[in-house]
Amino acid sequence: MTSYLTLARNRDFTRLWVGEAVSQLGTAAGLFVYPLIGYALTGSALLAGLPVAAYSLGIALALLPAGVAADQLDRRRVLLAASATGLVLSGSLGVAGFLGTITMPHLVVVALGTGAVAGFYMPTELSAVRSVVTREELPTAISQNQARHHIASLLGGPLGGVLFALARPLAFLVDALTFAVSLVAVSRVEADLSPVERPHRAPLRELGDGLRFLLARPYFRATAAFSAACNLVVNAVFFVAVVRLVEAGVPSTTIGVVEALAGAGGIVGALIAPFLIDRMRTGHLTMSVAWSWVPLLVPLIFWSSPWLVGAMLFVGLLLNPAGNAAGQSYRVAVTPDELQGRIASSSQFLSFTTIPFAPLLGGWLLETYGASAATVVLLVAAALTALIPTLTPQVRSVPRPRDWPALDASGQVVEQPERPLPGVGSGIDHHEVVAVDGRERGVPARV
């Protein structure tokens, strides 16, 4: 599989990656500052959370329309428009802050708009990646994107805290600057990012086509359900673990280290992801990620040491980037180009919808049943979630990337003969038939 060093020679991908890496870091710093500014303006903890909620709402509202736009419009122009909009929005907040005219409605509107910018950027960039990397480079490219996300999550809070200490609105000006970096980086991409030429229909019909394509295919349907359930359970676990530490009187600096360990696990996981993706069947990797949380939660039923929680989160997030990158890469590889934007946005939307409910679930379980019982409930939920890919043959049977099916000229999926890894044999049991939908290879299959 392509290494990170080899992928670095791909200038167009590097430009996309660097531009969005810088922009994500700026946005993460801004998200850290939003509630601090909100609280300073209102004195209310409840109202202080409105900007962050508005940001999440903006993503949710934009994702599905973004998929249609990515499949109808030139993807470079969509990315440029999104970056330019983010620059103006964050810049307006920074200028207003330094002029002393910032208001709560302005803060919420900018957060909502910045979330919409992210909602448009995510599926469009994922669709563009397929145009700038080869099929062999795809898993490594998406693994590198996973690393970008975890780096921003790890460094965004500390950066936002430093900028807030220097000047309260400074983080928003820095965020605007990072959008400018993204704007320049995307403008220098040389590859053709225009969509496939085809008749366009009304946006709602186009959106319906994408959702029907996703829901009609067992692999896509099962992985979308798994992602939504996993996001709910894992984020609820994180919330419960942190609240237990707070209730136990653990210092905030120690809790910060625990969260840093979680981020570090994601970064290390992203670095080793290409190796894991290359050596394991994608279906088996998905199941490994799914079941990894079950044994990790058992010790938390009895103990809540910060170092135990940190170790659990580090190990839990270690496999996560490989599972995400493998699943996303396979989805991109077997999706016709004219549907890339809609399938990416629909998958991301379905996965995202459960995240806002995770703190509510975690908080309700803690208040209703207590810490140990809440952890038991989440352990059971994690096991039930893991059964989704485990009981779906179309997920279990997905082979290694080198053996992924190809798309023929009509966009139909055609299975490839499985090739053995060098020096290790075929890697397939004699009784197992690897096919995307349970049929034998060599014929079109529905994923």
C-alpha positions as CSV (number, residue, x, y, z in Angstrom):
1,M,0.0,0.0,0.0
2,T,1.1,3.6,-0.6
3,S,3.1,5.1,2.2
4,Y,2.7,8.6,3.6
5,L,6.0,9.5,2.1
6,T,5.0,8.3,-1.3
7,L,1.6,10.1,-1.0
8,A,3.5,13.4,-0.1
9,R,4.7,13.5,-3.8
10,N,1.1,13.9,-4.9
11,R,1.0,17.7,-5.0
12,D,-2.7,18.1,-5.5
13,F,-3.6,15.8,-2.5
14,T,-1.0,17.6,-0.4
15,R,-2.5,21.0,-1.2
16,L,-6.0,19.8,-0.3
17,W,-4.6,18.1,2.9
18,V,-2.5,21.0,4.1
19,G,-5.2,23.6,3.4
20,E,-7.9,21.7,5.3
21,A,-5.5,20.7,8.1
22,V,-4.7,24.4,8.8
23,S,-8.4,25.3,8.5
24,Q,-9.5,22.6,10.9
25,L,-6.9,23.7,13.5
26,G,-8.2,27.3,13.3
27,T,-11.8,26.1,13.6
28,A,-11.0,23.9,16.6
29,A,-9.4,26.9,18.3
30,G,-12.5,29.0,17.5
31,L,-14.9,26.3,18.9
32,F,-12.9,26.4,22.1
33,V,-13.4,30.2,22.4
34,Y,-17.1,30.3,21.4
35,P,-18.5,29.3,24.8
36,L,-16.0,31.5,26.6
37,I,-17.1,34.6,24.6
38,G,-20.7,33.5,25.0
39,Y,-20.5,33.3,28.8
40,A,-18.7,36.7,28.9
41,L,-21.5,38.3,27.0
42,T,-24.5,36.7,28.8
43,G,-23.2,35.3,32.2
44,S,-25.3,32.2,31.5
45,A,-23.8,28.8,31.1
46,L,-26.9,27.7,29.1
47,L,-26.7,30.5,26.6
48,A,-22.9,30.1,26.4
49,G,-23.4,26.7,24.8
50,L,-25.7,28.1,22.0
51,P,-22.8,28.9,19.6
52,V,-21.4,25.4,19.7
53,A,-24.9,24.0,19.3
54,A,-25.4,26.3,16.3
55,Y,-22.2,25.1,14.8
56,S,-23.4,21.5,15.0
57,L,-26.8,22.5,13.6
58,G,-25.1,24.2,10.7
59,I,-23.2,21.0,9.8
60,A,-26.4,19.0,9.9
61,L,-28.4,21.4,7.8
62,A,-25.7,21.7,5.1
63,L,-24.6,18.1,4.7
64,L,-27.4,16.8,2.4
65,P,-27.5,19.8,0.1
66,A,-23.7,19.7,0.0
67,G,-23.8,16.3,-1.5
68,V,-26.1,17.4,-4.3
69,A,-23.9,20.5,-5.0
70,A,-20.7,18.3,-5.1
71,D,-22.3,16.1,-7.8
72,Q,-23.6,19.0,-9.9
73,L,-21.0,21.7,-9.6
74,D,-17.3,22.0,-10.0
75,R,-15.9,20.7,-6.7
76,R,-13.0,23.2,-6.8
77,R,-15.5,26.1,-6.9
78,V,-17.6,24.6,-4.1
79,L,-14.5,24.3,-1.9
80,L,-13.3,27.8,-2.8
81,A,-16.8,29.2,-2.0
82,A,-16.9,27.4,1.3
83,S,-13.4,28.7,2.3
84,A,-14.2,32.3,1.3
85,T,-17.4,32.2,3.2
86,G,-15.6,30.9,6.3
87,L,-13.0,33.7,5.9
88,V,-15.7,36.4,5.8
89,L,-17.7,35.0,8.7
90,S,-14.8,34.5,11.1
91,G,-13.2,37.7,10.1
92,S,-16.4,39.6,10.8
93,L,-16.4,38.2,14.3
94,G,-12.8,39.0,14.9
95,V,-13.2,42.6,13.7
96,A,-16.3,43.1,15.8
97,G,-14.5,41.7,18.8
98,F,-11.7,44.1,18.6
99,L,-14.1,47.0,18.0
100,G,-16.1,46.0,21.1
101,T,-19.3,45.6,19.1
102,I,-19.7,41.8,19.2
103,T,-23.1,40.5,20.2
104,M,-24.6,37.1,21.1
105,P,-26.8,37.0,17.9
106,H,-23.7,37.7,15.8
107,L,-21.8,35.0,17.6
108,V,-24.6,32.4,17.0
109,V,-25.0,33.4,13.4
110,V,-21.3,33.1,12.6
111,A,-21.2,29.7,14.4
112,L,-24.2,28.5,12.4
113,G,-22.6,29.7,9.2
114,T,-19.2,28.2,10.0
115,G,-20.9,24.9,10.7
116,A,-22.6,25.1,7.3
117,V,-19.2,25.8,5.7
118,A,-17.8,22.6,7.3
119,G,-20.9,20.7,6.2
120,F,-20.4,21.7,2.6
121,Y,-16.6,21.2,2.7
122,M,-16.5,17.7,4.1
123,P,-18.4,15.7,1.4
124,T,-17.0,17.8,-1.4
125,E,-13.4,17.3,-0.3
126,L,-13.9,13.6,0.1
127,S,-15.4,13.5,-3.5
128,A,-12.4,15.5,-4.7
129,V,-9.9,13.1,-3.1
130,R,-11.0,10.4,-5.5
131,S,-10.0,12.7,-8.4
132,V,-6.5,13.4,-7.2
133,V,-5.3,10.0,-5.9
134,T,-5.2,6.6,-7.5
135,R,-7.2,3.6,-6.2
136,E,-4.0,2.3,-4.5
137,E,-3.4,5.6,-2.7
138,L,-7.0,6.0,-1.5
139,P,-6.8,4.2,1.9
140,T,-3.5,6.0,2.8
141,A,-5.0,9.3,1.7
142,I,-8.1,8.9,3.9
143,S,-6.0,7.6,6.8
144,Q,-4.0,10.9,6.5
145,N,-7.2,12.8,6.7
146,Q,-8.0,11.0,9.9
147,A,-4.7,12.1,11.3
148,R,-5.6,15.7,10.4
149,H,-8.8,15.5,12.4
150,H,-7.2,14.1,15.5
151,I,-4.3,16.6,15.4
152,A,-6.8,19.5,15.2
153,S,-8.8,18.0,18.1
154,L,-5.6,17.6,20.2
155,L,-4.1,21.0,19.5
156,G,-7.2,23.2,18.9
157,G,-8.2,23.6,22.6
158,P,-4.7,24.6,23.8
159,L,-4.3,27.0,20.8
160,G,-7.7,28.5,21.5
161,G,-6.8,29.0,25.2
162,V,-3.5,30.8,24.3
163,L,-5.2,33.1,21.8
164,F,-8.0,33.9,24.2
165,A,-5.5,34.8,26.9
166,L,-3.7,37.1,24.5
167,A,-6.9,38.8,23.2
168,R,-10.4,37.5,23.4
169,P,-11.4,37.8,19.7
170,L,-7.9,36.8,18.4
171,A,-8.9,33.2,17.8
172,F,-11.5,34.3,15.2
173,L,-9.0,36.4,13.2
174,V,-6.7,33.4,13.3
175,D,-9.5,31.2,12.1
176,A,-10.2,33.6,9.2
177,L,-6.5,33.4,8.4
178,T,-6.6,29.6,8.2
179,F,-9.6,29.8,5.9
180,A,-7.4,32.1,3.7
181,V,-4.7,29.4,3.7
182,S,-7.3,26.8,2.6
183,L,-8.5,29.2,-0.1
184,V,-5.0,29.5,-1.6
185,A,-4.3,25.8,-1.3
186,V,-7.5,24.7,-3.1
187,S,-6.9,27.3,-5.8
188,R,-3.6,25.7,-6.6
189,V,-5.0,22.2,-7.2
190,E,-4.3,21.3,-10.8
191,A,-6.5,18.2,-11.2
192,D,-9.9,18.4,-12.9
193,L,-12.5,18.4,-10.0
194,S,-15.5,18.9,-12.2
195,P,-18.3,16.3,-11.8
196,V,-19.3,13.7,-14.4
197,E,-21.3,15.2,-17.2
198,R,-24.9,14.0,-16.9
199,P,-28.4,15.3,-17.0
200,H,-29.3,17.1,-13.8
201,R,-32.6,16.8,-12.1
202,A,-34.3,18.8,-9.4
203,P,-32.2,18.9,-6.2
204,L,-34.7,17.0,-4.1
205,R,-34.8,14.2,-6.7
206,E,-31.0,14.2,-6.9
207,L,-30.9,13.9,-3.1
208,G,-33.5,11.1,-3.2
209,D,-31.4,9.2,-5.7
210,G,-28.4,9.3,-3.4
211,L,-30.4,8.1,-0.4
212,R,-32.0,5.3,-2.3
213,F,-28.6,4.2,-3.6
214,L,-27.3,4.1,-0.1
215,L,-30.2,2.4,1.5
216,A,-30.7,-0.2,-1.2
217,R,-27.2,-1.6,-0.7
218,P,-26.6,-3.9,2.3
219,Y,-23.0,-2.8,3.0
220,F,-23.8,0.9,2.9
221,R,-27.0,0.5,4.9
222,A,-25.3,-1.6,7.6
223,T,-22.2,0.6,7.9
224,A,-24.3,3.7,8.1
225,A,-26.3,2.2,11.0
226,F,-23.1,1.0,12.7
227,S,-21.5,4.4,12.4
228,A,-24.5,6.2,13.9
229,A,-24.8,3.7,16.8
230,C,-21.0,3.7,17.4
231,N,-20.9,7.5,17.5
232,L,-23.7,7.6,20.0
233,V,-22.1,4.9,22.3
234,V,-18.5,6.0,22.1
235,N,-19.3,9.7,22.7
236,A,-21.5,8.8,25.6
237,V,-18.7,6.7,27.1
238,F,-16.3,9.6,26.8
239,F,-18.9,11.9,28.5
240,V,-19.5,9.5,31.3
241,A,-15.8,8.9,31.9
242,V,-15.0,12.6,32.1
243,V,-18.0,13.4,34.3
244,R,-17.0,10.6,36.7
245,L,-13.5,12.2,36.9
246,V,-15.0,15.6,37.6
247,E,-17.3,14.2,40.3
248,A,-14.3,12.5,41.9
249,G,-12.5,15.8,42.2
250,V,-9.8,15.1,39.7
251,P,-7.9,18.3,38.8
252,S,-8.8,19.9,35.5
253,T,-5.2,19.6,34.4
254,T,-5.3,15.9,34.8
255,I,-8.5,15.6,32.9
256,G,-6.8,17.6,30.2
257,V,-4.0,15.0,30.1
258,V,-6.7,12.3,29.8
259,E,-8.2,14.0,26.8
260,A,-4.8,14.5,25.3
261,L,-4.2,10.7,25.6
262,A,-7.4,10.2,23.6
263,G,-6.2,12.5,20.9
264,A,-2.7,10.9,20.9
265,G,-4.4,7.5,20.4
266,G,-6.2,8.8,17.4
267,I,-3.0,10.3,15.9
268,V,-0.9,7.1,16.5
269,G,-3.8,5.1,15.1
270,A,-3.9,7.2,12.0
271,L,-0.1,6.6,11.5
272,I,-0.4,2.9,11.7
273,A,-3.7,2.8,9.8
274,P,-2.2,2.1,6.3
275,F,-0.3,-0.9,7.6
276,L,-3.4,-2.4,9.3
277,I,-5.6,-1.7,6.3
278,D,-3.1,-3.4,4.0
279,R,-2.7,-6.5,6.2
280,M,-6.3,-7.1,7.3
281,R,-9.4,-7.8,5.4
282,T,-11.5,-4.7,5.5
283,G,-14.5,-6.6,6.9
284,H,-12.4,-8.1,9.7
285,L,-10.9,-4.7,10.5
286,T,-14.4,-3.2,10.8
287,M,-15.4,-6.0,13.2
288,S,-12.2,-5.6,15.2
289,V,-12.9,-1.9,15.7
290,A,-16.5,-2.6,16.6
291,W,-15.7,-5.2,19.3
292,S,-12.6,-3.4,20.7
293,W,-14.7,-1.2,23.0
294,V,-16.4,-4.0,24.8
295,P,-13.5,-5.4,26.8
296,L,-12.1,-1.8,27.3
297,L,-15.3,-0.8,29.2
298,V,-15.2,-3.7,31.7
299,P,-12.6,-2.2,34.1
300,L,-14.5,1.1,34.1
301,I,-17.4,-0.7,35.8
302,F,-15.2,-1.0,39.0
303,W,-12.6,1.8,38.8
304,S,-12.4,5.3,37.4
305,S,-8.8,6.2,37.8
306,P,-7.8,9.0,35.4
307,W,-4.9,6.9,34.1
308,L,-7.2,4.0,33.5
309,V,-9.6,6.2,31.6
310,G,-6.8,7.7,29.6
311,A,-5.4,4.3,28.7
312,M,-8.9,3.1,27.8
313,L,-9.5,6.0,25.5
314,F,-6.0,5.8,24.0
315,V,-6.4,2.1,23.1
316,G,-10.0,2.6,22.0
317,L,-9.1,5.3,19.5
318,L,-6.0,3.4,18.3
319,L,-8.0,1.2,15.9
320,N,-10.6,3.8,15.1
321,P,-8.7,5.7,12.3
322,A,-7.9,2.4,10.5
323,G,-11.5,1.3,10.6
324,N,-12.9,4.7,9.5
325,A,-10.3,5.0,6.7
326,A,-10.9,1.5,5.4
327,G,-14.6,1.8,5.4
328,Q,-14.6,5.3,3.8
329,S,-12.1,4.2,1.2
330,Y,-14.1,1.1,0.3
331,R,-17.3,3.2,0.0
332,V,-15.5,5.7,-2.3
333,A,-14.0,2.9,-4.4
334,V,-17.3,1.2,-5.1
335,T,-19.4,4.3,-5.6
336,P,-19.9,5.7,-9.1
337,D,-18.3,9.1,-9.6
338,E,-21.6,10.8,-10.3
339,L,-22.9,9.8,-6.9
340,Q,-19.7,10.5,-4.8
341,G,-21.0,13.7,-3.2
342,R,-24.4,12.5,-2.3
343,I,-23.2,9.2,-0.9
344,A,-20.5,10.9,1.2
345,S,-22.9,13.5,2.5
346,S,-25.7,11.0,3.2
347,S,-23.3,8.7,5.1
348,Q,-21.8,11.6,7.1
349,F,-25.3,13.0,7.9
350,L,-26.6,9.6,9.2
351,S,-23.4,9.2,11.3
352,F,-23.6,12.7,12.6
353,T,-27.2,12.7,13.7
354,T,-26.6,10.7,16.9
355,I,-23.6,12.7,18.2
356,P,-25.6,15.6,19.8
357,F,-27.6,13.0,21.8
358,A,-24.5,11.3,23.3
359,P,-24.0,13.7,26.2
360,L,-27.8,13.6,26.9
361,L,-27.7,9.8,27.0
362,G,-24.6,9.7,29.2
363,G,-25.9,12.3,31.6
364,W,-29.3,10.6,31.9
365,L,-27.6,7.2,32.6
366,L,-25.4,8.8,35.3
367,E,-28.3,10.6,37.1
368,T,-30.7,7.6,36.8
369,Y,-28.5,4.6,37.5
370,G,-25.2,5.8,38.8
371,A,-21.7,5.5,37.3
372,S,-21.2,1.7,37.4
373,A,-24.6,0.8,36.1
374,A,-24.3,3.5,33.4
375,T,-21.0,1.9,32.3
376,V,-22.7,-1.6,32.2
377,V,-25.5,-0.2,30.0
378,L,-23.0,1.4,27.6
379,L,-21.0,-1.9,27.5
380,V,-24.2,-3.7,26.5
381,A,-24.9,-1.0,23.9
382,A,-21.4,-1.4,22.6
383,A,-21.8,-5.1,22.2
384,L,-25.2,-4.7,20.4
385,T,-23.6,-2.1,18.1
386,A,-20.8,-4.5,17.3
387,L,-23.3,-7.1,16.2
388,I,-24.4,-4.8,13.3
389,P,-21.3,-5.4,11.1
390,T,-20.7,-8.9,12.6
391,L,-24.1,-10.2,11.5
392,T,-24.0,-8.5,8.0
393,P,-22.3,-10.8,5.5
394,Q,-21.7,-7.9,3.1
395,V,-19.6,-6.2,5.7
396,R,-17.8,-9.3,7.0
397,S,-16.7,-10.5,3.6
398,V,-15.1,-7.3,2.3
399,P,-11.5,-8.3,1.4
400,R,-8.2,-6.4,1.5
401,P,-7.9,-3.2,-0.6
402,R,-5.9,-5.0,-3.3
403,D,-8.9,-7.3,-3.8
404,W,-11.7,-4.7,-3.6
405,P,-14.2,-4.9,-6.5
406,A,-13.8,-2.6,-9.5
407,L,-16.5,-0.5,-11.3
408,D,-17.1,-1.4,-14.9
409,A,-18.0,1.1,-17.6
410,S,-21.6,1.1,-16.6
411,G,-20.9,1.7,-12.9
412,Q,-21.6,-1.9,-11.9
413,V,-19.4,-3.5,-9.2
414,V,-17.4,-6.5,-10.5
415,E,-15.6,-8.7,-7.9
416,Q,-11.8,-9.3,-8.4
417,P,-10.0,-12.6,-7.7
418,E,-8.3,-12.4,-4.3
419,R,-4.5,-12.2,-4.5
420,P,-2.4,-13.6,-1.6
421,L,-0.1,-11.4,0.4
422,P,3.6,-11.9,-0.5
423,G,4.9,-14.9,1.4
424,V,1.9,-15.5,3.6
425,G,-0.5,-17.6,1.5
426,S,-3.9,-16.8,0.3
427,G,-5.3,-15.5,3.6
428,I,-8.7,-17.0,2.8
429,D,-10.4,-20.0,4.4
430,H,-11.4,-22.7,1.9
431,H,-15.0,-22.6,2.9
432,E,-15.3,-18.8,2.7
433,V,-16.5,-17.0,-0.4
434,V,-15.6,-13.3,-0.3
435,A,-18.2,-11.3,-2.2
436,V,-19.7,-7.9,-1.5
437,D,-23.3,-9.3,-1.3
438,G,-22.8,-13.0,-0.8
439,R,-22.7,-14.0,-4.5
440,E,-19.7,-15.5,-6.2
441,R,-17.1,-13.4,-7.9
442,G,-16.9,-12.4,-11.5
443,V,-20.5,-11.1,-11.8
444,P,-21.9,-7.6,-11.0
445,A,-22.6,-7.3,-7.3
446,R,-24.6,-4.9,-5.1
447,V,-22.6,-3.5,-2.3
